[in-house]
Amino acid sequence: KVQARKWIILFLKTMSLKKNSNTAVIGLGGMGLRHVDAYVRIGIRISAVADIKKEARDSFSRKYPDVRVYEKWEELLQKEKLGVVSIVTNGPSHAEIVVAAAQKKISIIVCEKPMATNLADARRVIEAREKNGSRLFINFILREFPAFKKLKTLLDSGIIGHIVHMHTVIDGKRGLGCMGTHYADLMRFFTNSNADSVWGKIDGTGTINPRGPQFKDPGGYGVYCFKNGARGVLDMSEDFNTQPLMRIVGENGYADID
């Protein structure tokens, strides 16, 4: 938890937030509270929060009695004039809330991953952001790890030549939405490119999510074809149990992340 808060602080600092901006956090679960704590630690005032669970709202109010608390995020967006909002709810709700926040012309929208849970919603999010001029940040904090930033500098210098292939293996029980998106983003980060085609398969094993059976985040595997010619494989199947391992292959060498 301390590590996660540390990386969120680094992530928030990349946005050059104004300390007098009215800021809200939607979702007061474990990660939402880390967002609150990170904002407070970098001197950003929280003006409002929302959560559907009464016990979460009551617990928050005892610690932060001066912050306005809402049950429904719709009411929060309607009543508050915000400059920044963090969306830290469950994955399937992200797109709807981001679109609504963009339509309210909120300048900076911070959203936990995944941005959306289907392609149509992802496109709706991008369209709303572009139409309304909001800046949208998805919380891919691995980009802020000092070791990864140093590796990126070395790769950009040509230490292994042009990147042609990346292979990432992660225990699929961690979920494509929860963990897989981080490593898909790392492939974008290291290649300085975006995928223009992807194919893959969702794992049908049905492992119960560690957060509870009400949460659905299966594993799977896929191949990413990047615009600059690089290709990447992400294997998060549920039939093995290993720590993450990523190999980046260049024309003249390779780098491993374990």
C-alpha positions in Angstrom: 0.0 0.0 0.0 2.8 2.4 0.8 4.5 1.6 -2.5 1.3 2.2 -4.4 0.8 5.5 -2.7 4.4 6.5 -3.6 3.9 5.8 -7.3 0.5 7.6 -7.4 2.3 10.7 -5.9 4.9 10.5 -8.7 2.2 10.1 -11.2 0.1 13.0 -10.0 3.3 15.2 -10.0 3.6 14.8 -13.8 0.4 16.8 -14.2 1.5 20.1 -12.8 -1.7 20.4 -10.7 -2.7 23.8 -9.3 -2.9 23.7 -5.6 -6.1 25.8 -5.5 -8.0 23.5 -8.0 -11.2 22.0 -6.6 -10.5 18.3 -6.6 -12.8 15.3 -6.2 -12.3 11.6 -5.8 -15.0 9.2 -6.9 -14.7 5.8 -5.3 -13.4 5.4 -1.7 -12.1 1.8 -1.8 -8.4 1.0 -1.0 -7.1 2.6 -4.2 -9.4 5.6 -3.9 -8.2 6.4 -0.5 -4.6 6.2 -1.8 -5.5 8.8 -4.4 -6.9 11.0 -1.6 -3.8 10.5 0.5 -1.5 11.3 -2.5 -3.4 14.5 -3.3 -3.1 15.6 0.4 0.6 14.8 0.5 1.4 17.0 -2.5 -0.7 19.9 -1.2 -3.9 19.5 -3.3 -7.1 20.2 -1.4 -9.9 17.6 -1.7 -13.3 19.4 -1.9 -15.6 16.5 -2.5 -15.8 12.7 -2.7 -18.4 10.1 -3.6 -19.0 6.4 -2.8 -22.1 4.2 -3.0 -21.2 2.5 0.3 -22.4 4.3 3.5 -19.7 2.8 5.6 -17.0 4.1 3.3 -18.6 7.6 3.3 -19.0 7.6 7.1 -15.4 6.4 7.7 -14.1 9.1 5.3 -16.1 11.9 7.0 -14.7 11.0 10.4 -11.1 11.6 9.0 -12.0 14.5 6.7 -15.0 16.3 8.2 -14.7 19.4 6.0 -14.9 17.5 2.7 -18.4 17.3 1.0 -19.5 13.7 0.7 -21.9 12.3 -1.9 -23.5 8.9 -2.4 -24.0 9.3 -6.2 -21.2 10.5 -8.5 -23.8 12.1 -10.7 -24.9 14.4 -7.9 -21.2 15.3 -7.2 -20.5 16.2 -10.8 -23.8 18.2 -11.0 -23.2 20.3 -7.8 -19.4 20.7 -7.7 -17.4 23.1 -9.9 -14.2 21.0 -10.3 -10.8 21.4 -11.9 -9.6 17.9 -11.2 -11.4 14.6 -10.6 -10.0 11.1 -9.9 -12.2 8.2 -10.9 -11.4 5.2 -8.8 -14.5 3.0 -9.1 -14.8 -0.5 -10.6 -13.7 -1.0 -14.2 -17.0 -1.3 -16.0 -18.2 2.1 -14.6 -15.1 4.1 -15.8 -16.2 5.1 -19.2 -19.6 6.4 -18.2 -18.1 8.6 -15.5 -15.2 9.9 -17.6 -17.6 10.9 -20.4 -19.8 12.7 -17.9 -16.8 14.5 -16.4 -15.5 15.6 -19.8 -19.0 16.9 -20.6 -18.8 19.0 -17.5 -15.6 20.5 -18.9 -13.4 19.3 -16.0 -9.8 20.3 -17.0 -8.0 17.2 -15.6 -9.5 13.7 -15.4 -7.5 11.0 -13.7 -8.9 7.5 -14.2 -7.7 4.2 -12.9 -7.1 1.5 -15.4 -8.7 0.1 -17.4 -10.0 3.1 -19.3 -13.0 1.0 -20.5 -14.0 -2.6 -20.7 -14.9 -2.7 -24.3 -13.7 -1.0 -27.5 -16.9 1.0 -28.1 -16.7 2.6 -24.7 -13.0 3.3 -25.1 -13.8 5.2 -28.3 -16.6 7.1 -26.5 -14.1 8.2 -23.9 -11.6 9.4 -26.4 -14.3 11.3 -28.4 -15.6 13.0 -25.2 -12.1 14.1 -24.2 -11.3 15.5 -27.6 -14.7 17.3 -28.0 -14.6 18.9 -24.5 -10.8 19.6 -24.2 -10.2 17.7 -21.0 -6.8 16.2 -20.2 -7.3 12.5 -19.5 -4.7 10.5 -17.5 -5.0 6.8 -17.1 -3.0 5.6 -14.1 -0.3 3.6 -15.7 2.2 4.2 -12.9 4.8 1.7 -14.2 6.0 4.5 -16.5 7.1 6.4 -13.4 9.3 3.6 -11.9 12.8 5.0 -11.8 14.3 1.7 -13.1 11.9 1.7 -16.1 12.6 5.3 -16.9 16.3 4.6 -16.8 15.8 1.6 -19.1 13.7 3.7 -21.5 16.6 6.2 -21.7 19.0 3.4 -22.6 16.7 1.9 -25.2 16.1 5.3 -26.8 19.9 5.7 -27.0 20.0 2.5 -29.2 21.8 0.3 -26.7 20.1 -2.8 -28.2 19.2 -1.3 -31.6 15.6 -1.0 -32.9 13.1 -2.9 -30.8 11.6 -5.7 -32.8 9.9 -7.9 -30.2 8.7 -7.9 -26.6 7.5 -11.0 -24.7 5.7 -10.6 -21.4 4.5 -13.5 -19.1 2.4 -12.8 -16.0 0.3 -15.0 -13.8 -3.2 -14.6 -15.4 -4.9 -14.8 -12.1 -4.0 -11.1 -11.7 -6.4 -10.2 -14.5 -5.9 -8.5 -17.9 -7.7 -5.4 -16.7 -5.9 -5.1 -13.4 -2.3 -6.0 -14.4 -2.2 -6.8 -18.1 -3.0 -3.2 -19.1 0.1 -2.0 -17.2 2.4 -4.2 -19.3 0.5 -3.4 -22.6 1.3 0.2 -21.7 4.9 -0.6 -21.0 5.2 -2.0 -24.5 3.9 1.3 -25.9 6.3 3.2 -23.6 9.4 1.3 -24.6 8.6 1.3 -28.4 7.4 4.9 -28.6 4.6 3.5 -30.7 0.9 2.4 -30.5 -0.5 -0.9 -31.6 -2.6 -0.7 -34.8 -3.8 -4.3 -34.6 -4.3 -6.9 -31.8 -5.6 -10.4 -31.7 -6.0 -12.6 -28.7 -8.1 -14.9 -26.5 -9.7 -14.6 -23.1 -9.0 -17.4 -20.7 -12.1 -19.4 -19.8 -10.7 -21.1 -16.7 -12.9 -18.9 -14.4 -10.5 -18.4 -11.5 -12.3 -16.5 -8.7 -11.0 -12.9 -8.5 -9.0 -12.3 -5.3 -11.2 -9.3 -4.5 -14.4 -11.4 -4.6 -16.6 -13.5 -7.0 -18.6 -10.4 -7.9 -15.5 -9.0 -9.8 -14.8 -10.4 -13.3 -11.3 -9.9 -14.6 -10.1 -13.0 -16.5 -6.6 -13.7 -17.9 -5.8 -14.3 -21.5 -3.1 -13.9 -24.2 -2.6 -11.8 -27.3 -0.3 -10.4 -29.9 0.2 -6.7 -30.5 1.4 -5.3 -33.9 2.8 -1.8 -33.4 2.8 0.9 -36.0 6.6 1.1 -36.1 6.9 -2.6 -37.0 7.6 -4.0 -33.5 5.5 -6.9 -32.2 4.6 -7.9 -28.7 3.2 -10.9 -27.0 1.4 -10.7 -23.6 0.6 -14.1 -22.0 -1.6 -13.8 -18.9 -3.1 -17.3 -19.1 -4.4 -18.8 -15.9 -2.6 -22.2 -16.2 0.7 -21.0 -14.6 1.8 -19.1 -11.5 5.0 -17.0 -12.0 6.2 -13.5 -11.2 6.1 -11.1 -14.2 8.9 -11.5 -16.8 9.4 -9.2 -19.8 12.0 -9.6 -22.5 12.6 -6.7 -24.9 14.5 -7.9 -28.0 16.3 -5.4 -30.2 18.3 -5.8 -33.5 21.5 -6.2 -31.5 20.6 -7.5 -28.0 17.9 -7.8 -25.4 16.9 -6.5 -22.0 15.0 -8.5 -19.3 12.7 -7.1 -16.7 12.0 -9.6 -13.9 
